[in-house]
């Protein structure tokens, strides 16, 4: 088991305390098409994981491989005055698809990331951090 961290609304923590499953937000027709396309692409990449059952799991829950600081500007902007909690999770690493947070925005915005299979580079963490 590997330790990961996720930033969630307190309701998510309460659901986990009750033993309920937690999934990412549902995508529907009201979401921006670019957002839906990017998440659909990410879910197709997740299908390649061992024992993946993305179709029934819903959208992914974002986790970080290192503890994050909720005081950072990224999280303050994202939370927009909502109360958030930092949860520590223990999960099998083969159930996690790690990607670079900044590079993910290339996928969201249809930007070219460079090289062949451009968007697949969001998973090349060592290469992107050089």
MODELLER restraints for C-alpha pairs under 7 A, 6 or more apart:
rsr = mdl.restraints
at = mdl.atoms
rsr.add(forms.Gaussian(group=physical.xy_distance, feature=features.Distance(at['CA:1:A'], at['CA:90:A']), mean=5.73, stdev=0.5))
rsr.add(forms.Gaussian(group=physical.xy_distance, feature=features.Distance(at['CA:1:A'], at['CA:91:A']), mean=5.12, stdev=0.5))
rsr.add(forms.Gaussian(group=physical.xy_distance, feature=features.Distance(at['CA:1:A'], at['CA:92:A']), mean=4.72, stdev=0.5))
rsr.add(forms.Gaussian(group=physical.xy_distance, feature=features.Distance(at['CA:1:A'], at['CA:93:A']), mean=6.66, stdev=0.5))
rsr.add(forms.Gaussian(group=physical.xy_distance, feature=features.Distance(at['CA:2:A'], at['CA:90:A']), mean=5.37, stdev=0.5))
rsr.add(forms.Gaussian(group=physical.xy_distance, feature=features.Distance(at['CA:2:A'], at['CA:91:A']), mean=5.36, stdev=0.5))
rsr.add(forms.Gaussian(group=physical.xy_distance, feature=features.Distance(at['CA:2:A'], at['CA:92:A']), mean=5.94, stdev=0.5))
rsr.add(forms.Gaussian(group=physical.xy_distance, feature=features.Distance(at['CA:2:A'], at['CA:93:A']), mean=5.89, stdev=0.5))
rsr.add(forms.Gaussian(group=physical.xy_distance, feature=features.Distance(at['CA:3:A'], at['CA:88:A']), mean=6.83, stdev=0.5))
rsr.add(forms.Gaussian(group=physical.xy_distance, feature=features.Distance(at['CA:3:A'], at['CA:89:A']), mean=5.61, stdev=0.5))
rsr.add(forms.Gaussian(group=physical.xy_distance, feature=features.Distance(at['CA:3:A'], at['CA:90:A']), mean=4.55, stdev=0.5))
rsr.add(forms.Gaussian(group=physical.xy_distance, feature=features.Distance(at['CA:3:A'], at['CA:91:A']), mean=6.45, stdev=0.5))
rsr.add(forms.Gaussian(group=physical.xy_distance, feature=features.Distance(at['CA:4:A'], at['CA:63:A']), mean=6.01, stdev=0.5))
rsr.add(forms.Gaussian(group=physical.xy_distance, feature=features.Distance(at['CA:4:A'], at['CA:64:A']), mean=5.53, stdev=0.5))
rsr.add(forms.Gaussian(group=physical.xy_distance, feature=features.Distance(at['CA:4:A'], at['CA:65:A']), mean=4.91, stdev=0.5))
rsr.add(forms.Gaussian(group=physical.xy_distance, feature=features.Distance(at['CA:4:A'], at['CA:66:A']), mean=6.54, stdev=0.5))
rsr.add(forms.Gaussian(group=physical.xy_distance, feature=features.Distance(at['CA:4:A'], at['CA:88:A']), mean=5.88, stdev=0.5))
rsr.add(forms.Gaussian(group=physical.xy_distance, feature=features.Distance(at['CA:4:A'], at['CA:89:A']), mean=5.15, stdev=0.5))
rsr.add(forms.Gaussian(group=physical.xy_distance, feature=features.Distance(at['CA:4:A'], at['CA:90:A']), mean=6.28, stdev=0.5))
rsr.add(forms.Gaussian(group=physical.xy_distance, feature=features.Distance(at['CA:5:A'], at['CA:63:A']), mean=5.30, stdev=0.5))
rsr.add(forms.Gaussian(group=physical.xy_distance, feature=features.Distance(at['CA:5:A'], at['CA:64:A']), mean=5.11, stdev=0.5))
rsr.add(forms.Gaussian(group=physical.xy_distance, feature=features.Distance(at['CA:5:A'], at['CA:65:A']), mean=6.58, stdev=0.5))
rsr.add(forms.Gaussian(group=physical.xy_distance, feature=features.Distance(at['CA:5:A'], at['CA:66:A']), mean=6.71, stdev=0.5))
rsr.add(forms.Gaussian(group=physical.xy_distance, feature=features.Distance(at['CA:5:A'], at['CA:67:A']), mean=5.83, stdev=0.5))
rsr.add(forms.Gaussian(group=physical.xy_distance, feature=features.Distance(at['CA:5:A'], at['CA:86:A']), mean=6.69, stdev=0.5))
rsr.add(forms.Gaussian(group=physical.xy_distance, feature=features.Distance(at['CA:5:A'], at['CA:87:A']), mean=5.53, stdev=0.5))
rsr.add(forms.Gaussian(group=physical.xy_distance, feature=features.Distance(at['CA:5:A'], at['CA:88:A']), mean=4.64, stdev=0.5))
rsr.add(forms.Gaussian(group=physical.xy_distance, feature=features.Distance(at['CA:5:A'], at['CA:89:A']), mean=5.91, stdev=0.5))
rsr.add(forms.Gaussian(group=physical.xy_distance, feature=features.Distance(at['CA:6:A'], at['CA:62:A']), mean=6.23, stdev=0.5))
rsr.add(forms.Gaussian(group=physical.xy_distance, feature=features.Distance(at['CA:6:A'], at['CA:63:A']), mean=4.55, stdev=0.5))
rsr.add(forms.Gaussian(group=physical.xy_distance, feature=features.Distance(at['CA:6:A'], at['CA:64:A']), mean=6.25, stdev=0.5))
rsr.add(forms.Gaussian(group=physical.xy_distance, feature=features.Distance(at['CA:6:A'], at['CA:86:A']), mean=5.78, stdev=0.5))
rsr.add(forms.Gaussian(group=physical.xy_distance, feature=features.Distance(at['CA:6:A'], at['CA:87:A']), mean=5.29, stdev=0.5))
rsr.add(forms.Gaussian(group=physical.xy_distance, feature=features.Distance(at['CA:6:A'], at['CA:88:A']), mean=6.71, stdev=0.5))
rsr.add(forms.Gaussian(group=physical.xy_distance, feature=features.Distance(at['CA:7:A'], at['CA:84:A']), mean=6.50, stdev=0.5))
rsr.add(forms.Gaussian(group=physical.xy_distance, feature=features.Distance(at['CA:7:A'], at['CA:85:A']), mean=5.69, stdev=0.5))
rsr.add(forms.Gaussian(group=physical.xy_distance, feature=features.Distance(at['CA:7:A'], at['CA:86:A']), mean=4.67, stdev=0.5))
rsr.add(forms.Gaussian(group=physical.xy_distance, feature=features.Distance(at['CA:7:A'], at['CA:87:A']), mean=6.29, stdev=0.5))
rsr.add(forms.Gaussian(group=physical.xy_distance, feature=features.Distance(at['CA:8:A'], at['CA:84:A']), mean=5.51, stdev=0.5))
rsr.add(forms.Gaussian(group=physical.xy_distance, feature=features.Distance(at['CA:8:A'], at['CA:85:A']), mean=5.46, stdev=0.5))
rsr.add(forms.Gaussian(group=physical.xy_distance, feature=features.Distance(at['CA:8:A'], at['CA:86:A']), mean=6.54, stdev=0.5))
rsr.add(forms.Gaussian(group=physical.xy_distance, feature=features.Distance(at['CA:9:A'], at['CA:83:A']), mean=6.56, stdev=0.5))
rsr.add(forms.Gaussian(group=physical.xy_distance, feature=features.Distance(at['CA:9:A'], at['CA:84:A']), mean=4.75, stdev=0.5))
rsr.add(forms.Gaussian(group=physical.xy_distance, feature=features.Distance(at['CA:9:A'], at['CA:85:A']), mean=6.05, stdev=0.5))
rsr.add(forms.Gaussian(group=physical.xy_distance, feature=features.Distance(at['CA:10:A'], at['CA:84:A']), mean=6.12, stdev=0.5))
rsr.add(forms.Gaussian(group=physical.xy_distance, feature=features.Distance(at['CA:10:A'], at['CA:85:A']), mean=5.91, stdev=0.5))
rsr.add(forms.Gaussian(group=physical.xy_distance, feature=features.Distance(at['CA:12:A'], at['CA:22:A']), mean=6.99, stdev=0.5))
rsr.add(forms.Gaussian(group=physical.xy_distance, feature=features.Distance(at['CA:23:A'], at['CA:57:A']), mean=6.55, stdev=0.5))
rsr.add(forms.Gaussian(group=physical.xy_distance, feature=features.Distance(at['CA:23:A'], at['CA:58:A']), mean=5.89, stdev=0.5))
rsr.add(forms.Gaussian(group=physical.xy_distance, feature=features.Distance(at['CA:23:A'], at['CA:59:A']), mean=6.17, stdev=0.5))
rsr.add(forms.Gaussian(group=physical.xy_distance, feature=features.Distance(at['CA:23:A'], at['CA:60:A']), mean=6.24, stdev=0.5))
rsr.add(forms.Gaussian(group=physical.xy_distance, feature=features.Distance(at['CA:23:A'], at['CA:61:A']), mean=5.89, stdev=0.5))
rsr.add(forms.Gaussian(group=physical.xy_distance, feature=features.Distance(at['CA:24:A'], at['CA:58:A']), mean=6.48, stdev=0.5))
rsr.add(forms.Gaussian(group=physical.xy_distance, feature=features.Distance(at['CA:24:A'], at['CA:59:A']), mean=4.61, stdev=0.5))
rsr.add(forms.Gaussian(group=physical.xy_distance, feature=features.Distance(at['CA:24:A'], at['CA:60:A']), mean=4.90, stdev=0.5))
rsr.add(forms.Gaussian(group=physical.xy_distance, feature=features.Distance(at['CA:24:A'], at['CA:61:A']), mean=4.67, stdev=0.5))
rsr.add(forms.Gaussian(group=physical.xy_distance, feature=features.Distance(at['CA:25:A'], at['CA:59:A']), mean=6.16, stdev=0.5))
rsr.add(forms.Gaussian(group=physical.xy_distance, feature=features.Distance(at['CA:26:A'], at['CA:58:A']), mean=6.87, stdev=0.5))
rsr.add(forms.Gaussian(group=physical.xy_distance, feature=features.Distance(at['CA:26:A'], at['CA:59:A']), mean=6.49, stdev=0.5))
rsr.add(forms.Gaussian(group=physical.xy_distance, feature=features.Distance(at['CA:27:A'], at['CA:36:A']), mean=6.45, stdev=0.5))
rsr.add(forms.Gaussian(group=physical.xy_distance, feature=features.Distance(at['CA:34:A'], at['CA:108:A']), mean=6.28, stdev=0.5))
rsr.add(forms.Gaussian(group=physical.xy_distance, feature=features.Distance(at['CA:34:A'], at['CA:109:A']), mean=6.98, stdev=0.5))
rsr.add(forms.Gaussian(group=physical.xy_distance, feature=features.Distance(at['CA:35:A'], at['CA:108:A']), mean=6.08, stdev=0.5))
rsr.add(forms.Gaussian(group=physical.xy_distance, feature=features.Distance(at['CA:38:A'], at['CA:107:A']), mean=5.91, stdev=0.5))
rsr.add(forms.Gaussian(group=physical.xy_distance, feature=features.Distance(at['CA:38:A'], at['CA:108:A']), mean=5.35, stdev=0.5))
rsr.add(forms.Gaussian(group=physical.xy_distance, feature=features.Distance(at['CA:43:A'], at['CA:54:A']), mean=6.47, stdev=0.5))
rsr.add(forms.Gaussian(group=physical.xy_distance, feature=features.Distance(at['CA:46:A'], at['CA:52:A']), mean=6.81, stdev=0.5))
rsr.add(forms.Gaussian(group=physical.xy_distance, feature=features.Distance(at['CA:46:A'], at['CA:54:A']), mean=6.86, stdev=0.5))
rsr.add(forms.Gaussian(group=physical.xy_distance, feature=features.Distance(at['CA:46:A'], at['CA:97:A']), mean=6.50, stdev=0.5))
rsr.add(forms.Gaussian(group=physical.xy_distance, feature=features.Distance(at['CA:47:A'], at['CA:53:A']), mean=6.85, stdev=0.5))
rsr.add(forms.Gaussian(group=physical.xy_distance, feature=features.Distance(at['CA:47:A'], at['CA:54:A']), mean=6.03, stdev=0.5))
rsr.add(forms.Gaussian(group=physical.xy_distance, feature=features.Distance(at['CA:49:A'], at['CA:94:A']), mean=6.79, stdev=0.5))
rsr.add(forms.Gaussian(group=physical.xy_distance, feature=features.Distance(at['CA:49:A'], at['CA:95:A']), mean=6.69, stdev=0.5))
rsr.add(forms.Gaussian(group=physical.xy_distance, feature=features.Distance(at['CA:50:A'], at['CA:94:A']), mean=6.63, stdev=0.5))
rsr.add(forms.Gaussian(group=physical.xy_distance, feature=features.Distance(at['CA:70:A'], at['CA:76:A']), mean=6.90, stdev=0.5))
rsr.add(forms.Gaussian(group=physical.xy_distance, feature=features.Distance(at['CA:98:A'], at['CA:123:A']), mean=6.17, stdev=0.5))
rsr.add(forms.Gaussian(group=physical.xy_distance, feature=features.Distance(at['CA:99:A'], at['CA:122:A']), mean=5.24, stdev=0.5))
rsr.add(forms.Gaussian(group=physical.xy_distance, feature=features.Distance(at['CA:99:A'], at['CA:123:A']), mean=4.43, stdev=0.5))
rsr.add(forms.Gaussian(group=physical.xy_distance, feature=features.Distance(at['CA:99:A'], at['CA:125:A']), mean=6.67, stdev=0.5))
rsr.add(forms.Gaussian(group=physical.xy_distance, feature=features.Distance(at['CA:100:A'], at['CA:122:A']), mean=5.32, stdev=0.5))
rsr.add(forms.Gaussian(group=physical.xy_distance, feature=features.Distance(at['CA:100:A'], at['CA:123:A']), mean=6.32, stdev=0.5))
rsr.add(forms.Gaussian(group=physical.xy_distance, feature=features.Distance(at['CA:100:A'], at['CA:125:A']), mean=6.03, stdev=0.5))
rsr.add(forms.Gaussian(group=physical.xy_distance, feature=features.Distance(at['CA:103:A'], at['CA:122:A']), mean=5.25, stdev=0.5))
rsr.add(forms.Gaussian(group=physical.xy_distance, feature=features.Distance(at['CA:104:A'], at['CA:122:A']), mean=6.01, stdev=0.5))
rsr.add(forms.Gaussian(group=physical.xy_distance, feature=features.Distance(at['CA:106:A'], at['CA:112:A']), mean=6.65, stdev=0.5))
rsr.add(forms.Gaussian(group=physical.xy_distance, feature=features.Distance(at['CA:106:A'], at['CA:113:A']), mean=6.36, stdev=0.5))
rsr.add(forms.Gaussian(group=physical.xy_distance, feature=features.Distance(at['CA:107:A'], at['CA:119:A']), mean=6.12, stdev=0.5))
rsr.add(forms.Gaussian(group=physical.xy_distance, feature=features.Distance(at['CA:112:A'], at['CA:118:A']), mean=6.26, stdev=0.5))
rsr.add(forms.Gaussian(group=physical.xy_distance, feature=features.Distance(at['CA:113:A'], at['CA:119:A']), mean=6.17, stdev=0.5))
